[in-house]
């Protein structure tokens, strides 16, 4: 394993947090200012909790990346308002997934129209992220998800991969997108260390509707989290390290899904860096 490359991945992390009431205090208590914090958006509660938490964390000096799901935007005016609010807080990086709201809140049913509209607005953000799917999407063929990345790449600056637990699938996917000439840097999505009971409790707090969708679509994840002591990403990262650290992979760092187990996630990262000789 390339220890130096592995250290670089762990040093270039993004922590994904949910906009729960305790999230701000947890970030302030445990997350260094050089770690990027991304804030999800709930199809149940809408964008307001996300925008509120992003503003507060930015005021504390964090580099914050809001999730702006296309299906939560009502129309062009709503998008323009969101852009203005984020720019006022100094945000220069947004992540634009399609989102899970069903039905959509307004006119956008996917990320590409929002990305095009942002370009028409003069590309107000220096960095714009889009989603990648290493494991098969339940509704979209693999080749179509990679084609979608190609369609969106001129409007984006990086890719965040969705959760993947199979090192072979993850390595193969990175190779496939590179062969399709998708050259955007990739932030590889991995689940942070998590205990099943805490994850279930957090899913409940997100909101009944969203929890149901989460559990239905990702039931297999919970089997992995049910291991004694909880789940840890160490094995996945160790087995993926060679594929992810080769320069041709273009992996910029890790995007860690914390499920708001923020203290545990940072403690795990620091311990792993220490073992690697940081």
C-alpha positions in Angstrom: 0.0 0.0 0.0 1.2 3.5 -0.9 1.3 5.0 2.7 2.1 8.5 1.4 -0.8 8.4 -1.0 -3.1 7.0 1.6 -2.1 9.8 4.0 -2.9 12.3 1.3 -6.4 10.9 0.9 -7.0 11.1 4.7 -5.6 14.6 4.8 -7.9 15.8 2.0 -11.2 14.8 3.6 -14.7 16.2 3.4 -17.1 15.4 6.3 -20.7 15.1 5.2 -23.1 16.1 8.1 -26.8 16.2 8.4 -28.4 19.6 9.4 -29.6 18.3 12.8 -29.9 20.6 15.9 -26.7 19.2 17.4 -24.6 19.3 14.2 -23.1 22.8 14.8 -21.8 22.0 18.3 -20.4 18.7 17.2 -18.5 20.3 14.3 -17.1 23.0 16.5 -16.0 20.6 19.1 -14.4 18.0 16.9 -13.6 19.1 13.3 -10.4 21.1 12.5 -10.9 24.2 10.4 -8.9 22.7 7.5 -11.5 19.9 7.0 -14.2 20.7 4.5 -17.7 20.2 5.9 -20.6 19.4 3.5 -24.2 19.8 4.6 -26.9 17.6 3.3 -30.5 18.7 2.5 -33.6 16.8 3.5 -36.5 16.2 1.0 -38.7 16.4 4.1 -37.5 19.6 5.6 -36.3 21.4 2.5 -33.3 23.6 2.0 -33.8 26.0 4.9 -32.0 23.9 7.6 -29.1 23.4 5.2 -28.7 27.1 4.4 -29.0 28.0 8.0 -26.3 25.6 9.2 -24.0 26.5 6.3 -24.2 30.2 7.2 -23.4 29.4 10.9 -20.5 27.1 10.1 -19.1 29.6 7.5 -19.2 32.3 10.2 -17.0 30.1 12.4 -14.4 29.9 9.7 -15.2 26.6 8.1 -15.1 25.9 4.4 -18.6 24.7 3.9 -20.3 23.0 0.9 -24.1 23.0 0.8 -26.0 20.3 -1.0 -28.4 21.9 -3.3 -30.6 19.1 -4.7 -32.3 20.0 -8.0 -35.6 18.5 -6.9 -35.8 20.8 -3.9 -35.7 24.0 -6.0 -39.1 25.5 -6.9 -38.0 27.6 -9.9 -35.4 29.9 -11.3 -36.2 32.6 -8.8 -35.7 30.2 -5.9 -32.4 29.1 -7.3 -31.3 32.7 -7.7 -32.3 33.4 -4.1 -30.3 30.4 -2.9 -27.3 31.5 -4.9 -27.4 35.0 -3.5 -27.7 33.8 0.1 -24.8 31.4 -0.3 -22.6 34.0 -1.9 -23.4 36.5 1.0 -22.0 33.9 3.4 -18.8 33.5 1.4 -19.6 30.0 0.0 -17.7 29.3 -3.2 -18.4 25.5 -3.5 -21.7 23.7 -3.9 -22.7 20.1 -4.5 -25.7 19.6 -6.9 -27.3 16.2 -6.9 -30.7 15.4 -8.4 -32.1 14.7 -4.9 -34.8 12.3 -3.7 -37.8 14.7 -3.4 -40.7 12.9 -5.0 -42.5 14.7 -6.5 -40.0 17.5 -7.2 -40.7 20.8 -5.4 -40.8 22.6 -8.8 -39.5 22.6 -12.3 -36.2 20.8 -11.9 -36.2 17.0 -12.1 -32.5 16.5 -12.4 -29.1 18.1 -11.8 -28.2 19.0 -15.4 -30.8 21.9 -15.8 -29.7 23.4 -12.5 -26.0 23.2 -13.6 -26.9 24.8 -16.9 -28.7 27.6 -15.1 -25.8 28.2 -12.8 -23.6 28.6 -15.9 -26.1 31.1 -17.3 -25.9 33.0 -14.0 -22.2 33.5 -14.6 -20.9 30.5 -12.7 -21.2 32.1 -9.3 -19.3 29.3 -7.5 -15.7 28.5 -8.1 -16.3 24.8 -7.4 -19.4 22.7 -8.3 -19.7 19.0 -7.5 -21.8 16.3 -9.1 -22.7 12.7 -8.1 -21.0 9.5 -9.3 -22.4 6.0 -8.8 -19.8 3.2 -8.3 -22.5 0.8 -7.3 -25.5 0.4 -9.6 -28.2 3.0 -9.2 -31.6 1.2 -8.5 -33.3 3.1 -11.3 -30.5 4.0 -13.8 -28.3 1.7 -15.9 -24.5 2.0 -15.1 -23.6 3.3 -18.6 -26.3 6.0 -18.3 -24.9 7.2 -15.0 -21.5 7.6 -16.5 -23.0 9.3 -19.6 -24.7 11.7 -17.2 -21.4 12.6 -15.7 -20.1 13.3 -19.2 -23.2 15.5 -19.9 -22.6 17.5 -16.7 -18.8 17.7 -16.7 -18.6 21.0 -18.5 -20.6 22.6 -15.8 -18.8 21.0 -12.8 -15.4 20.9 -11.3 -15.4 17.6 -9.4 -17.3 14.4 -8.7 -18.4 12.9 -5.3 -19.0 9.2 -5.5 -21.9 7.7 -3.7 -21.3 5.1 -1.0 -19.5 1.9 -2.1 -18.5 -1.0 0.1 -16.8 -3.2 -2.6 -13.1 -2.3 -3.3 -13.2 -4.1 -6.6 -16.3 -2.3 -7.8 -14.9 1.1 -6.6 -11.6 0.6 -8.5 -13.3 -0.7 -11.6 -15.7 2.3 -11.6 -12.8 4.8 -11.4 -11.2 3.1 -14.3 -14.4 3.1 -16.4 -15.0 6.8 -16.0 -11.4 7.6 -16.9 -11.7 5.4 -20.0 -14.8 7.5 -21.0 -12.7 10.6 -20.7 -14.4 11.9 -17.6 -11.4 13.7 -16.2 -12.9 15.6 -13.2 -11.2 14.9 -9.9 -13.1 12.4 -7.7 -13.8 12.6 -4.0 -14.4 9.0 -3.0 -17.5 8.5 -0.8 -17.0 6.2 2.2 -19.0 5.6 5.3 -17.2 6.7 8.4 -17.0 4.5 11.5 -20.6 4.1 12.7 -22.6 2.0 15.2 -25.9 0.6 13.9 -28.0 1.8 16.8 -26.7 5.4 16.5 -27.3 5.3 12.7 -30.9 4.1 13.2 -31.5 6.8 15.7 -30.1 9.5 13.3 -32.3 8.1 10.5 -35.3 8.6 12.8 -34.4 12.2 13.5 -34.1 13.0 9.8 -37.8 12.7 9.3 -40.3 9.8 8.9 -40.6 10.1 5.1 -36.9 10.4 4.4 -36.1 7.6 6.9 -38.4 5.2 5.1 -36.8 6.0 1.8 -33.3 5.7 3.3 -34.0 2.3 4.9 -35.8 1.0 1.8 -33.1 1.9 -0.6 -30.1 1.1 1.5 -31.2 -1.8 3.7 -28.0 -3.8 2.8 -25.9 -1.0 4.4 -27.4 -1.8 7.8 -26.2 -5.4 7.6 -22.7 -4.1 7.3 -23.2 -1.7 10.2 -24.5 -4.6 12.4 -21.0 -6.1 12.9 -19.8 -6.3 16.5 -18.5 -2.9 17.5 -20.0 -1.2 14.5 -18.7 -0.6 11.0 -15.2 0.8 10.1 -14.0 1.7 6.6 -10.4 0.5 7.3 -10.7 -2.8 5.3 -12.4 -1.1 2.3 -9.7 1.6 2.2 -6.8 -0.8 2.7 -8.1 -3.0 -0.2 -8.8 0.1 -2.4 -5.7 2.0 -1.6 -3.6 1.0 -4.6 -6.4 1.7 -7.1 -7.3 5.1 -5.5 -3.7 6.4 -5.0 -2.4 5.8 -8.5 -2.1 9.2 -10.2 -4.2 8.1 -13.2 -7.2 7.6 -10.9 -7.4 11.3 -10.2 -8.8 10.8 -6.7 -8.6 14.1 -4.8 -9.6 12.8 -1.4 -12.2 11.1 0.7 -15.8 12.2 1.2 -16.8 10.7 4.5 -20.5 10.1 5.3 -20.4 10.8 9.1 -24.1 10.2 9.8 -23.4 12.9 12.4 -21.1 10.6 14.4 -18.6 13.4 14.0 -16.4 12.8 17.1 -16.0 9.2 16.2 -15.1 10.0 12.6 -12.4 12.5 13.4 -11.0 10.2 16.1 -10.8 7.3 13.6 -9.1 9.6 11.0 -6.5 10.8 13.4 -5.7 7.3 14.7 -5.3 6.0 11.1 -3.0 9.0 10.2 -1.0 8.2 13.3 -0.6 4.6 12.3 0.6 5.7 8.9 3.2 7.8 10.5 1.7 11.3 10.1 
